[in-house]
Amino acid sequence: MLRSLSKVLNSNMFRPTTSMNGYLYRNYGSDARLGDKEITDRVIEIVSNYDKVLGKTVSPSTTFKELGLDSLDAADVLVAVEEDFGIEIPDEEADRISSLKETIDFIKKTPTAK
Amino acid sequence: MSNKTLQLYRQLIRESKKFKSYNFKEYSIRRVSLGFRENKNVKNSEELDKLYKSAEENLQMLKRQTLINSMYAHNKLVVEQ
């Protein structure tokens, strides 16, 4: 509950770009994409909540292998990321992704991520 | 593990997450991930083919079952709230 609330508050959608008559709104066509920092934070949170990673330090430059994850674990993490951002990572991309940085970069170039 | 197998694994996990009822969902996610890990050291290509085929059949079964499952109303369990 709290987590979903903070997600709403953090999302760019509600970040005002213009203020008029005391009302805050976002212009049509303005960029609703997520900020880099938010993507990084959320990916790190998902990865560090994965069973086998609990207690290890996760930074954006870590690879899945360094965290002791095999290819199946990495697939689990990617599906969790997909679910959280409401996207589907195509197979060719998912086969290539082997680190947090690659995951974050993919989400950055996916405009539908939320 | 080959890319083909990993793609099938991802599809199975994605499909499992579509279950609306908690018990079905948790069971199928657990069953899929344990099943793949049980057989991760299989090298025999004949056996691998057999496993791949059965996983494909299970994927079709999951697709049918998640669809049927979504047609019925579910109250959230206490653990989900």
N, CA and C atoms of all chains as a GROMACS GRO file, in nm:
protein
  585
    1MET      N    1   0.084  -0.120   0.000
    1MET     CA    2   0.000   0.000   0.000
    1MET      C    3   0.088   0.125   0.000
    2LEU      N    4   0.177   0.132   0.102
    2LEU     CA    5   0.266   0.248   0.110
    2LEU      C    6   0.356   0.256  -0.011
    3ARG      N    7   0.398   0.136  -0.058
    3ARG     CA    8   0.490   0.132  -0.169
    3ARG      C    9   0.422   0.186  -0.295
    4SER      N   10   0.298   0.143  -0.318
    4SER     CA   11   0.230   0.188  -0.438
    4SER      C   12   0.202   0.337  -0.430
    5LEU      N   13   0.178   0.387  -0.308
    5LEU     CA   14   0.153   0.530  -0.290
    5LEU      C   15   0.277   0.610  -0.326
    6SER      N   16   0.392   0.562  -0.275
    6SER     CA   17   0.515   0.638  -0.302
    6SER      C   18   0.548   0.632  -0.450
    7LYS      N   19   0.508   0.519  -0.516
    7LYS     CA   20   0.532   0.507  -0.658
    7LYS      C   21   0.455   0.615  -0.732
    8VAL      N   22   0.329   0.635  -0.691
    8VAL     CA   23   0.245   0.736  -0.755
    8VAL      C   24   0.305   0.874  -0.734
    9LEU      N   25   0.350   0.899  -0.611
    9LEU     CA   26   0.406   1.030  -0.582
    9LEU      C   27   0.535   1.055  -0.657
   10ASN      N   28   0.612   0.947  -0.676
   10ASN     CA   29   0.741   0.963  -0.743
   10ASN      C   30   0.729   0.977  -0.894
   11SER      N   31   0.621   0.921  -0.949
   11SER     CA   32   0.615   0.911  -1.094
   11SER      C   33   0.605   1.050  -1.156
   12ASN      N   34   0.670   1.062  -1.270
   12ASN     CA   35   0.674   1.189  -1.339
   12ASN      C   36   0.536   1.240  -1.378
   13MET      N   37   0.441   1.144  -1.390
   13MET     CA   38   0.310   1.181  -1.439
   13MET      C   39   0.250   1.293  -1.355
   14PHE      N   40   0.278   1.290  -1.227
   14PHE     CA   41   0.217   1.388  -1.140
   14PHE      C   42   0.311   1.504  -1.108
   15ARG      N   43   0.426   1.502  -1.174
   15ARG     CA   44   0.517   1.613  -1.150
   15ARG      C   45   0.473   1.728  -1.240
   16PRO      N   46   0.432   1.839  -1.180
   16PRO     CA   47   0.375   1.946  -1.261
   16PRO      C   48   0.480   2.014  -1.348
   17THR      N   49   0.439   2.048  -1.467
   17THR     CA   50   0.529   2.124  -1.552
   17THR      C   51   0.481   2.268  -1.562
   18THR      N   52   0.355   2.289  -1.537
   18THR     CA   53   0.299   2.424  -1.545
   18THR      C   54   0.203   2.442  -1.428
   19SER      N   55   0.196   2.561  -1.379
   19SER     CA   56   0.102   2.589  -1.271
   19SER      C   57   0.019   2.712  -1.309
   20MET      N   58  -0.112   2.696  -1.303
   20MET     CA   59  -0.198   2.808  -1.339
   20MET      C   60  -0.317   2.809  -1.244
   21ASN      N   61  -0.356   2.923  -1.198
   21ASN     CA   62  -0.470   2.937  -1.107
   21ASN      C   63  -0.458   2.842  -0.987
   22GLY      N   64  -0.338   2.813  -0.949
   22GLY     CA   65  -0.321   2.724  -0.837
   22GLY      C   66  -0.340   2.577  -0.871
   23TYR      N   67  -0.384   2.544  -0.993
   23TYR     CA   68  -0.398   2.405  -1.031
   23TYR      C   69  -0.269   2.357  -1.096
   24LEU      N   70  -0.234   2.233  -1.065
   24LEU     CA   71  -0.114   2.178  -1.124
   24LEU      C   72  -0.155   2.078  -1.231
   25TYR      N   73  -0.098   2.087  -1.345
   25TYR     CA   74  -0.129   1.988  -1.446
   25TYR      C   75  -0.009   1.966  -1.538
   26ARG      N   76  -0.017   1.859  -1.613
   26ARG     CA   77   0.091   1.825  -1.704
   26ARG      C   78   0.042   1.850  -1.845
   27ASN      N   79   0.121   1.916  -1.925
   27ASN     CA   80   0.080   1.942  -2.062
   27ASN      C   81   0.070   1.814  -2.143
   28TYR      N   82  -0.025   1.810  -2.234
   28TYR     CA   83  -0.033   1.698  -2.326
   28TYR      C   84   0.096   1.694  -2.407
   29GLY      N   85   0.145   1.576  -2.429
   29GLY     CA   86   0.262   1.564  -2.514
   29GLY      C   87   0.393   1.586  -2.441
   30SER      N   88   0.387   1.631  -2.317
   30SER     CA   89   0.514   1.645  -2.246
   30SER      C   90   0.563   1.505  -2.207
   31ASP      N   91   0.690   1.494  -2.182
   31ASP     CA   92   0.751   1.363  -2.166
   31ASP      C   93   0.711   1.300  -2.033
   32ALA      N   94   0.641   1.187  -2.041
   32ALA     CA   95   0.597   1.120  -1.919
   32ALA      C   96   0.693   1.009  -1.880
   33ARG      N   97   0.809   1.005  -1.944
   33ARG     CA   98   0.903   0.897  -1.915
   33ARG      C   99   0.960   0.907  -1.775
   34LEU      N  100   0.999   0.792  -1.723
   34LEU     CA  101   1.053   0.789  -1.588
   34LEU      C  102   1.193   0.849  -1.586
   35GLY      N  103   1.227   0.907  -1.471
   35GLY     CA  104   1.361   0.963  -1.457
   35GLY      C  105   1.465   0.854  -1.437
   36ASP      N  106   1.588   0.886  -1.475
   36ASP     CA  107   1.697   0.788  -1.463
   36ASP      C  108   1.714   0.737  -1.321
   37LYS      N  109   1.705   0.831  -1.226
   37LYS     CA  110   1.730   0.793  -1.088
   37LYS      C  111   1.622   0.698  -1.038
   38GLU      N  112   1.499   0.728  -1.076
   38GLU     CA  113   1.389   0.644  -1.029
   38GLU      C  114   1.403   0.502  -1.083
   39ILE      N  115   1.437   0.492  -1.212
   39ILE     CA  116   1.455   0.359  -1.272
   39ILE      C  117   1.563   0.283  -1.197
   40THR      N  118   1.678   0.350  -1.177
   40THR     CA  119   1.790   0.284  -1.108
   40THR      C  120   1.748   0.237  -0.969
   41ASP      N  121   1.682   0.325  -0.894
   41ASP     CA  122   1.642   0.289  -0.758
   41ASP      C  123   1.547   0.170  -0.757
   42ARG      N  124   1.450   0.173  -0.849
   42ARG     CA  125   1.352   0.064  -0.848
   42ARG      C  126   1.415  -0.068  -0.890
   43VAL      N  127   1.503  -0.064  -0.990
   43VAL     CA  128   1.569  -0.188  -1.032
   43VAL      C  129   1.653  -0.244  -0.918
   44ILE      N  130   1.727  -0.156  -0.850
   44ILE     CA  131   1.809  -0.202  -0.738
   44ILE      C  132   1.722  -0.264  -0.629
   45GLU      N  133   1.606  -0.202  -0.605
   45GLU     CA  134   1.518  -0.255  -0.501
   45GLU      C  135   1.468  -0.395  -0.537
   46ILE      N  136   1.426  -0.412  -0.664
   46ILE     CA  137   1.376  -0.543  -0.708
   46ILE      C  138   1.484  -0.648  -0.695
   47VAL      N  139   1.605  -0.613  -0.744
   47VAL     CA  140   1.713  -0.712  -0.741
   47VAL      C  141   1.750  -0.746  -0.597
   48SER      N  142   1.759  -0.644  -0.510
   48SER     CA  143   1.802  -0.677  -0.374
   48SER      C  144   1.695  -0.751  -0.295
   49ASN      N  145   1.570  -0.751  -0.345
   49ASN     CA  146   1.467  -0.828  -0.276
   49ASN      C  147   1.460  -0.973  -0.322
   50TYR      N  148   1.541  -1.008  -0.424
   50TYR     CA  149   1.540  -1.146  -0.471
   50TYR      C  150   1.611  -1.234  -0.367
   51ASP      N  151   1.547  -1.349  -0.337
   51ASP     CA  152   1.594  -1.437  -0.228
   51ASP      C  153   1.746  -1.451  -0.218
   52LYS      N  154   1.808  -1.488  -0.331
   52LYS     CA  155   1.950  -1.522  -0.325
   52LYS      C  156   2.041  -1.400  -0.312
   53VAL      N  157   1.983  -1.280  -0.326
   53VAL     CA  158   2.064  -1.159  -0.322
   53VAL      C  159   2.056  -1.093  -0.185
   54LEU      N  160   1.953  -1.131  -0.106
   54LEU     CA  161   1.929  -1.066   0.022
   54LEU      C  162   2.059  -1.053   0.103
   55GLY      N  163   2.086  -0.931   0.151
   55GLY     CA  164   2.204  -0.911   0.234
   55GLY      C  165   2.328  -0.871   0.157
   56LYS      N  166   2.325  -0.886   0.024
   56LYS     CA  167   2.443  -0.845  -0.055
   56LYS      C  168   2.424  -0.700  -0.100
   57THR      N  169   2.538  -0.632  -0.121
   57THR     CA  170   2.524  -0.495  -0.168
   57THR      C  171   2.509  -0.492  -0.319
   58VAL      N  172   2.407  -0.421  -0.363
   58VAL     CA  173   2.375  -0.414  -0.505
   58VAL      C  174   2.400  -0.272  -0.554
   59SER      N  175   2.482  -0.259  -0.658
   59SER     CA  176   2.502  -0.127  -0.717
   59SER      C  177   2.472  -0.138  -0.867
   60PRO      N  178   2.448  -0.024  -0.933
   60PRO     CA  179   2.407  -0.031  -1.074
   60PRO      C  180   2.511  -0.098  -1.164
   61SER      N  181   2.636  -0.107  -1.118
   61SER     CA  182   2.738  -0.163  -1.206
   61SER      C  183   2.756  -0.314  -1.187
   62THR      N  184   2.684  -0.375  -1.090
   62THR     CA  185   2.701  -0.519  -1.066
   62THR      C  186   2.641  -0.602  -1.179
   63THR      N  187   2.704  -0.716  -1.205
   63THR     CA  188   2.645  -0.810  -1.298
   63THR      C  189   2.571  -0.917  -1.217
   64PHE      N  190   2.480  -0.988  -1.286
   64PHE     CA  191   2.404  -1.093  -1.216
   64PHE      C  192   2.498  -1.202  -1.166
   65LYS      N  193   2.601  -1.228  -1.242
   65LYS     CA  194   2.695  -1.333  -1.203
   65LYS      C  195   2.765  -1.299  -1.072
   66GLU      N  196   2.803  -1.171  -1.058
   66GLU     CA  197   2.870  -1.129  -0.935
   66GLU      C  198   2.783  -1.148  -0.812
   67LEU      N  199   2.651  -1.145  -0.833
   67LEU     CA  200   2.558  -1.162  -0.721
   67LEU      C  201   2.531  -1.310  -0.694
   68GLY      N  202   2.596  -1.396  -0.771
   68GLY     CA  203   2.577  -1.539  -0.752
   68GLY      C  204   2.450  -1.592  -0.816
   69LEU      N  205   2.401  -1.522  -0.918
   69LEU     CA  206   2.278  -1.566  -0.985
   69LEU      C  207   2.314  -1.644  -1.112
   70ASP      N  208   2.249  -1.759  -1.132
   70ASP     CA  209   2.270  -1.831  -1.259
   70ASP      C  210   2.168  -1.780  -1.361
   71SER      N  211   2.168  -1.842  -1.480
   71SER     CA  212   2.083  -1.788  -1.587
   71SER      C  213   1.934  -1.795  -1.551
   72LEU      N  214   1.894  -1.899  -1.477
   72LEU     CA  215   1.753  -1.909  -1.438
   72LEU      C  216   1.716  -1.800  -1.338
   73ASP      N  217   1.807  -1.774  -1.241
   73ASP     CA  218   1.780  -1.667  -1.144
   73ASP      C  219   1.770  -1.533  -1.214
   74ALA      N  220   1.860  -1.510  -1.310
   74ALA     CA  221   1.857  -1.384  -1.383
   74ALA      C  222   1.724  -1.369  -1.457
   75ALA      N  223   1.673  -1.481  -1.512
   75ALA     CA  224   1.543  -1.477  -1.579
   75ALA      C  225   1.433  -1.440  -1.480
   76ASP      N  226   1.440  -1.496  -1.359
   76ASP     CA  227   1.342  -1.461  -1.255
   76ASP      C  228   1.344  -1.311  -1.228
   77VAL      N  229   1.466  -1.257  -1.213
   77VAL     CA  230   1.480  -1.114  -1.182
   77VAL      C  231   1.421  -1.030  -1.296
   78LEU      N  232   1.453  -1.070  -1.420
   78LEU     CA  233   1.403  -0.991  -1.533
   78LEU      C  234   1.251  -0.993  -1.540
   79VAL      N  235   1.190  -1.108  -1.513
   79VAL     CA  236   1.044  -1.115  -1.516
   79VAL      C  237   0.985  -1.027  -1.404
   80ALA      N  238   1.052  -1.024  -1.288
   80ALA     CA  239   1.006  -0.937  -1.180
   80ALA      C  240   1.015  -0.790  -1.222
   81VAL      N  241   1.124  -0.755  -1.292
   81VAL     CA  242   1.140  -0.618  -1.341
   81VAL      C  243   1.028  -0.585  -1.441
   82GLU      N  244   1.003  -0.679  -1.533
   82GLU     CA  245   0.896  -0.660  -1.632
   82GLU      C  246   0.764  -0.631  -1.563
   83GLU      N  247   0.735  -0.711  -1.460
   83GLU     CA  248   0.607  -0.698  -1.391
   83GLU      C  249   0.597  -0.560  -1.326
   84ASP      N  250   0.706  -0.517  -1.261
   84ASP     CA  251   0.704  -0.391  -1.188
   84ASP      C  252   0.689  -0.272  -1.281
   85PHE      N  253   0.754  -0.276  -1.397
   85PHE     CA  254   0.749  -0.162  -1.488
   85PHE      C  255   0.638  -0.175  -1.591
   86GLY      N  256   0.564  -0.286  -1.585
   86GLY     CA  257   0.453  -0.305  -1.678
   86GLY      C  258   0.495  -0.315  -1.823
   87ILE      N  259   0.610  -0.378  -1.848
   87ILE     CA  260   0.658  -0.395  -1.985
   87ILE      C  261   0.688  -0.541  -2.010
   88GLU      N  262   0.716  -0.575  -2.135
   88GLU     CA  263   0.765  -0.710  -2.165
   88GLU      C  264   0.896  -0.695  -2.241
   89ILE      N  265   1.001  -0.755  -2.188
   89ILE     CA  266   1.131  -0.747  -2.253
   89ILE      C  267   1.137  -0.854  -2.361
   90PRO      N  268   1.156  -0.816  -2.488
   90PRO     CA  269   1.159  -0.916  -2.594
   90PRO      C  270   1.276  -1.014  -2.575
   91ASP      N  271   1.257  -1.137  -2.626
   91ASP     CA  272   1.355  -1.243  -2.602
   91ASP      C  273   1.498  -1.207  -2.640
   92GLU      N  274   1.515  -1.143  -2.758
   92GLU     CA  275   1.652  -1.114  -2.802
   92GLU      C  276   1.722  -1.021  -2.702
   93GLU      N  277   1.645  -0.924  -2.649
   93GLU     CA  278   1.702  -0.832  -2.550
   93GLU      C  279   1.732  -0.906  -2.420
   94ALA      N  280   1.633  -0.985  -2.376
   94ALA     CA  281   1.647  -1.053  -2.247
   94ALA      C  282   1.764  -1.150  -2.248
   95ASP      N  283   1.791  -1.212  -2.364
   95ASP     CA  284   1.906  -1.303  -2.373
   95ASP      C  285   2.037  -1.229  -2.353
   96ARG      N  286   2.038  -1.103  -2.395
   96ARG     CA  287   2.162  -1.026  -2.390
   96ARG      C  288   2.187  -0.962  -2.252
   97ILE      N  289   2.079  -0.932  -2.182
   97ILE     CA  290   2.095  -0.861  -2.054
   97ILE      C  291   2.160  -0.950  -1.948
   98SER      N  292   2.275  -0.903  -1.894
   98SER     CA  293   2.341  -0.984  -1.792
   98SER      C  294   2.386  -0.901  -1.673
   99SER      N  295   2.346  -0.773  -1.671
   99SER     CA  296   2.384  -0.690  -1.556
   99SER      C  297   2.274  -0.589  -1.527
  100LEU      N  298   2.286  -0.525  -1.412
  100LEU     CA  299   2.187  -0.424  -1.375
  100LEU      C  300   2.190  -0.306  -1.472
  101LYS      N  301   2.312  -0.272  -1.513
  101LYS     CA  302   2.324  -0.156  -1.601
  101LYS      C  303   2.249  -0.178  -1.732
  102GLU      N  304   2.262  -0.301  -1.788
  102GLU     CA  305   2.192  -0.332  -1.912
  102GLU      C  306   2.041  -0.329  -1.893
  103THR      N  307   1.996  -0.378  -1.775
  103THR     CA  308   1.853  -0.374  -1.745
  103THR      C  309   1.803  -0.230  -1.743
  104ILE      N  310   1.880  -0.145  -1.670
  104ILE     CA  311   1.840  -0.005  -1.656
  104ILE      C  312   1.838   0.064  -1.791
  105ASP      N  313   1.943   0.037  -1.873
  105ASP     CA  314   1.949   0.098  -2.005
  105ASP      C  315   1.831   0.059  -2.092
  106PHE      N  316   1.789  -0.070  -2.080
  106PHE     CA  317   1.675  -0.113  -2.160
  106PHE      C  318   1.548  -0.038  -2.120
  107ILE      N  319   1.527  -0.024  -1.989
  107ILE     CA  320   1.406   0.045  -1.942
  107ILE      C  321   1.409   0.191  -1.984
  108LYS      N  322   1.530   0.251  -1.981
  108LYS     CA  323   1.541   0.392  -2.021
  108LYS      C  324   1.494   0.414  -2.164
  109LYS      N  325   1.524   0.316  -2.251
  109LYS     CA  326   1.483   0.338  -2.390
  109LYS      C  327   1.345   0.278  -2.420
  110THR      N  328   1.274   0.238  -2.316
  110THR     CA  329   1.137   0.188  -2.335
  110THR      C  330   1.038   0.292  -2.285
  111PRO      N  331   0.972   0.364  -2.375
  111PRO     CA  332   0.887   0.474  -2.332
  111PRO      C  333   0.762   0.430  -2.256
  112THR      N  334   0.722   0.302  -2.271
  112THR     CA  335   0.598   0.261  -2.204
  112THR      C  336   0.620   0.218  -2.060
  113ALA      N  337   0.745   0.217  -2.013
  113ALA     CA  338   0.772   0.175  -1.875
  113ALA      C  339   0.704   0.270  -1.778
  114LYS      N  340   0.643   0.211  -1.674
  114LYS     CA  341   0.576   0.298  -1.578
  114LYS      C  342   0.601   0.253  -1.434
  115MET      N  343   2.281  -2.311  -1.998
  115MET     CA  344   2.146  -2.340  -2.048
  115MET      C  345   2.122  -2.263  -2.178
  116SER      N  346   2.061  -2.328  -2.275
  116SER     CA  347   2.047  -2.262  -2.406
  116SER      C  348   1.945  -2.149  -2.399
  117ASN      N  349   1.961  -2.054  -2.493
  117ASN     CA  350   1.869  -1.940  -2.497
  117ASN      C  351   1.725  -1.985  -2.515
  118LYS      N  352   1.708  -2.090  -2.598
  118LYS     CA  353   1.573  -2.140  -2.626
  118LYS      C  354   1.504  -2.184  -2.496
  119THR      N  355   1.582  -2.256  -2.414
  119THR     CA  356   1.527  -2.304  -2.287
  119THR      C  357   1.492  -2.188  -2.195
  120LEU      N  358   1.582  -2.088  -2.192
  120LEU     CA  359   1.557  -1.974  -2.104
  120LEU      C  360   1.434  -1.896  -2.149
  121GLN      N  361   1.415  -1.888  -2.282
  121GLN     CA  362   1.296  -1.818  -2.333
  121GLN      C  363   1.170  -1.890  -2.289
  122LEU      N  364   1.173  -2.023  -2.297
  122LEU     CA  365   1.057  -2.102  -2.254
  122LEU      C  366   1.034  -2.083  -2.104
  123TYR      N  367   1.144  -2.081  -2.029
  123TYR     CA  368   1.133  -2.061  -1.884
  123TYR      C  369   1.067  -1.927  -1.852
  124ARG      N  370   1.114  -1.821  -1.921
  124ARG     CA  371   1.055  -1.688  -1.897
  124ARG      C  372   0.906  -1.686  -1.931
  125GLN      N  373   0.872  -1.752  -2.044
  125GLN     CA  374   0.730  -1.757  -2.082
  125GLN      C  375   0.646  -1.826  -1.976
  126LEU      N  376   0.700  -1.939  -1.923
  126LEU     CA  377   0.626  -2.014  -1.822
  126LEU      C  378   0.606  -1.930  -1.695
  127ILE      N  379   0.711  -1.860  -1.653
  127ILE     CA  380   0.699  -1.779  -1.532
  127ILE      C  381   0.600  -1.663  -1.554
  128ARG      N  382   0.612  -1.598  -1.670
  128ARG     CA  383   0.519  -1.488  -1.701
  128ARG      C  384   0.374  -1.537  -1.698
  129GLU      N  385   0.353  -1.654  -1.759
  129GLU     CA  386   0.218  -1.708  -1.767
  129GLU      C  387   0.168  -1.743  -1.626
  130SER      N  388   0.256  -1.801  -1.544
  130SER     CA  389   0.215  -1.839  -1.409
  130SER      C  390   0.168  -1.718  -1.329
  131LYS      N  391   0.234  -1.605  -1.354
  131LYS     CA  392   0.199  -1.484  -1.277
  131LYS      C  393   0.062  -1.431  -1.313
  132LYS      N  394   0.002  -1.484  -1.420
  132LYS     CA  395  -0.130  -1.435  -1.460
  132LYS      C  396  -0.244  -1.496  -1.379
  133PHE      N  397  -0.214  -1.601  -1.304
  133PHE     CA  398  -0.319  -1.659  -1.221
  133PHE      C  399  -0.372  -1.556  -1.123
  134LYS      N  400  -0.505  -1.554  -1.110
  134LYS     CA  401  -0.563  -1.460  -1.015
  134LYS      C  402  -0.562  -1.518  -0.873
  135SER      N  403  -0.582  -1.651  -0.864
  135SER     CA  404  -0.585  -1.707  -0.728
  135SER      C  405  -0.444  -1.733  -0.678
  136TYR      N  406  -0.424  -1.689  -0.557
  136TYR     CA  407  -0.293  -1.692  -0.492
  136TYR      C  408  -0.231  -1.832  -0.494
  137ASN      N  409  -0.310  -1.932  -0.454
  137ASN     CA  410  -0.254  -2.067  -0.443
  137ASN      C  411  -0.208  -2.122  -0.577
  138PHE      N  412  -0.289  -2.102  -0.682
  138PHE     CA  413  -0.249  -2.148  -0.816
  138PHE      C  414  -0.123  -2.078  -0.860
  139LYS      N  415  -0.122  -1.946  -0.836
  139LYS     CA  416  -0.009  -1.865  -0.883
  139LYS      C  417   0.121  -1.907  -0.815
  140GLU      N  418   0.117  -1.912  -0.684
  140GLU     CA  419   0.239  -1.947  -0.610
  140GLU      C  420   0.284  -2.088  -0.643
  141TYR      N  421   0.188  -2.181  -0.656
  141TYR     CA  422   0.226  -2.318  -0.686
  141TYR      C  423   0.294  -2.326  -0.822
  142SER      N  424   0.234  -2.263  -0.923
  142SER     CA  425   0.290  -2.282  -1.057
  142SER      C  426   0.425  -2.214  -1.071
  143ILE      N  427   0.443  -2.097  -1.009
  143ILE     CA  428   0.575  -2.033  -1.013
  143ILE      C  429   0.679  -2.124  -0.947
  144ARG      N  430   0.642  -2.178  -0.833
  144ARG     CA  431   0.735  -2.264  -0.759
  144ARG      C  432   0.766  -2.391  -0.839
  145ARG      N  433   0.660  -2.448  -0.898
  145ARG     CA  434   0.678  -2.574  -0.973
  145ARG      C  435   0.766  -2.552  -1.096
  146VAL      N  436   0.744  -2.442  -1.166
  146VAL     CA  437   0.823  -2.415  -1.286
  146VAL      C  438   0.970  -2.395  -1.248
  147SER      N  439   0.994  -2.311  -1.145
  147SER     CA  440   1.135  -2.282  -1.116
  147SER      C  441   1.205  -2.404  -1.057
  148LEU      N  442   1.134  -2.484  -0.977
  148LEU     CA  443   1.198  -2.605  -0.924
  148LEU      C  444   1.223  -2.706  -1.035
  149GLY      N  445   1.125  -2.721  -1.125
  149GLY     CA  446   1.138  -2.818  -1.233
  149GLY      C  447   1.258  -2.791  -1.320
  150PHE      N  448   1.278  -2.664  -1.354
  150PHE     CA  449   1.393  -2.630  -1.439
  150PHE      C  450   1.524  -2.652  -1.364
  151ARG      N  451   1.524  -2.624  -1.234
  151ARG     CA  452   1.648  -2.639  -1.157
  151ARG      C  453   1.681  -2.786  -1.131
  152GLU      N  454   1.575  -2.868  -1.116
  152GLU     CA  455   1.598  -3.011  -1.098
  152GLU      C  456   1.674  -3.068  -1.217
  153ASN      N  457   1.641  -3.020  -1.336
  153ASN     CA  458   1.697  -3.079  -1.457
  153ASN      C  459   1.805  -2.995  -1.522
  154LYS      N  460   1.864  -2.904  -1.445
  154LYS     CA  461   1.957  -2.811  -1.511
  154LYS      C  462   2.089  -2.878  -1.550
  155ASN      N  463   2.117  -2.996  -1.494
  155ASN     CA  464   2.243  -3.062  -1.530
  155ASN      C  465   2.226  -3.171  -1.636
  156VAL      N  466   2.106  -3.183  -1.690
  156VAL     CA  467   2.082  -3.284  -1.794
  156VAL      C  468   2.158  -3.248  -1.921
  157LYS      N  469   2.238  -3.342  -1.971
  157LYS     CA  470   2.319  -3.313  -2.092
  157LYS      C  471   2.269  -3.392  -2.213
  158ASN      N  472   2.211  -3.511  -2.184
  158ASN     CA  473   2.162  -3.600  -2.289
  158ASN      C  474   2.060  -3.530  -2.379
  159SER      N  475   2.092  -3.519  -2.510
  159SER     CA  476   2.007  -3.435  -2.595
  159SER      C  477   1.868  -3.497  -2.616
  160GLU      N  478   1.862  -3.630  -2.611
  160GLU     CA  479   1.731  -3.694  -2.626
  160GLU      C  480   1.640  -3.657  -2.509
  161GLU      N  481   1.699  -3.665  -2.391
  161GLU     CA  482   1.621  -3.633  -2.271
  161GLU      C  483   1.583  -3.484  -2.269
  162LEU      N  484   1.678  -3.399  -2.315
  162LEU     CA  485   1.650  -3.256  -2.320
  162LEU      C  486   1.530  -3.226  -2.410
  163ASP      N  487   1.527  -3.295  -2.526
  163ASP     CA  488   1.414  -3.278  -2.617
  163ASP      C  489   1.283  -3.314  -2.550
  164LYS      N  490   1.288  -3.425  -2.478
  164LYS     CA  491   1.166  -3.472  -2.411
  164LYS      C  492   1.119  -3.369  -2.308
  165LEU      N  493   1.216  -3.318  -2.229
  165LEU     CA  494   1.182  -3.218  -2.127
  165LEU      C  495   1.126  -3.092  -2.191
  166TYR      N  496   1.190  -3.051  -2.303
  166TYR     CA  497   1.146  -2.930  -2.371
  166TYR      C  498   1.002  -2.944  -2.418
  167LYS      N  499   0.972  -3.063  -2.477
  167LYS     CA  500   0.837  -3.088  -2.526
  167LYS      C  501   0.735  -3.083  -2.413
  168SER      N  502   0.771  -3.146  -2.300
  168SER     CA  503   0.674  -3.149  -2.191
  168SER      C  504   0.655  -3.009  -2.133
  169ALA      N  505   0.762  -2.927  -2.133
  169ALA     CA  506   0.748  -2.790  -2.084
  169ALA      C  507   0.658  -2.710  -2.177
  170GLU      N  508   0.671  -2.735  -2.309
  170GLU     CA  509   0.585  -2.665  -2.404
  170GLU      C  510   0.438  -2.701  -2.383
  171GLU      N  511   0.414  -2.832  -2.359
  171GLU     CA  512   0.277  -2.874  -2.332
  171GLU      C  513   0.225  -2.809  -2.205
  172ASN      N  514   0.314  -2.800  -2.104
  172ASN     CA  515   0.272  -2.737  -1.979
  172ASN      C  516   0.241  -2.589  -1.999
  173LEU      N  517   0.315  -2.525  -2.090
  173LEU     CA  518   0.288  -2.384  -2.118
  173LEU      C  519   0.148  -2.368  -2.177
  174GLN      N  520   0.113  -2.456  -2.270
  174GLN     CA  521  -0.022  -2.450  -2.328
  174GLN      C  522  -0.127  -2.472  -2.219
  175MET      N  523  -0.099  -2.569  -2.132
  175MET     CA  524  -0.193  -2.597  -2.023
  175MET      C  525  -0.208  -2.475  -1.932
  176LEU      N  526  -0.092  -2.410  -1.901
  176LEU     CA  527  -0.097  -2.290  -1.815
  176LEU      C  528  -0.181  -2.181  -1.881
  177LYS      N  529  -0.163  -2.164  -2.014
  177LYS     CA  530  -0.239  -2.061  -2.084
  177LYS      C  531  -0.388  -2.087  -2.072
  178ARG      N  532  -0.430  -2.213  -2.090
  178ARG     CA  533  -0.572  -2.245  -2.076
  178ARG      C  534  -0.620  -2.217  -1.934
  179GLN      N  535  -0.540  -2.263  -1.838
  179GLN     CA  536  -0.585  -2.254  -1.700
  179GLN      C  537  -0.588  -2.110  -1.647
  180THR      N  538  -0.490  -2.027  -1.688
  180THR     CA  539  -0.494  -1.888  -1.640
  180THR      C  540  -0.615  -1.817  -1.698
  181LEU      N  541  -0.650  -1.852  -1.823
  181LEU     CA  542  -0.768  -1.791  -1.885
  181LEU      C  543  -0.894  -1.829  -1.810
  182ILE      N  544  -0.908  -1.959  -1.784
  182ILE     CA  545  -1.027  -2.006  -1.711
  182ILE      C  546  -1.031  -1.941  -1.574
  183ASN      N  547  -0.913  -1.937  -1.510
  183ASN     CA  548  -0.904  -1.881  -1.376
  183ASN      C  549  -0.948  -1.735  -1.372
  184SER      N  550  -0.918  -1.661  -1.480
  184SER     CA  551  -0.951  -1.519  -1.478
  184SER      C  552  -1.100  -1.494  -1.500
  185MET      N  553  -1.175  -1.599  -1.537
  185MET     CA  554  -1.317  -1.580  -1.562
  185MET      C  555  -1.400  -1.586  -1.435
  186TYR      N  556  -1.337  -1.625  -1.328
  186TYR     CA  557  -1.411  -1.636  -1.203
  186TYR      C  558  -1.364  -1.530  -1.104
  187ALA      N  559  -1.456  -1.484  -1.021
  187ALA     CA  560  -1.421  -1.383  -0.922
  187ALA      C  561  -1.343  -1.447  -0.808
  188HIS      N  562  -1.247  -1.371  -0.757
  188HIS     CA  563  -1.169  -1.424  -0.645
  188HIS      C  564  -1.162  -1.320  -0.535
  189ASN      N  565  -1.184  -1.365  -0.413
  189ASN     CA  566  -1.156  -1.276  -0.301
  189ASN      C  567  -1.011  -1.292  -0.265
  190LYS      N  568  -0.950  -1.180  -0.227
  190LYS     CA  569  -0.810  -1.190  -0.187
  190LYS      C  570  -0.797  -1.265  -0.056
  191LEU      N  571  -0.692  -1.345  -0.047
  191LEU     CA  572  -0.666  -1.415   0.077
  191LEU      C  573  -0.609  -1.317   0.179
  192VAL      N  574  -0.612  -1.360   0.304
  192VAL     CA  575  -0.560  -1.272   0.411
  192VAL      C  576  -0.413  -1.239   0.386
  193VAL      N  577  -0.336  -1.337   0.336
  193VAL     CA  578  -0.193  -1.314   0.316
  193VAL      C  579  -0.164  -1.212   0.205
  194GLU      N  580  -0.262  -1.189   0.117
  194GLU     CA  581  -0.239  -1.098   0.006
  194GLU      C  582  -0.272  -0.954   0.042
  195GLN      N  583  -0.352  -0.936   0.147
  195GLN     CA  584  -0.400  -0.801   0.175
  195GLN      C  585  -0.297  -0.713   0.246
   0.00000   0.00000   0.00000
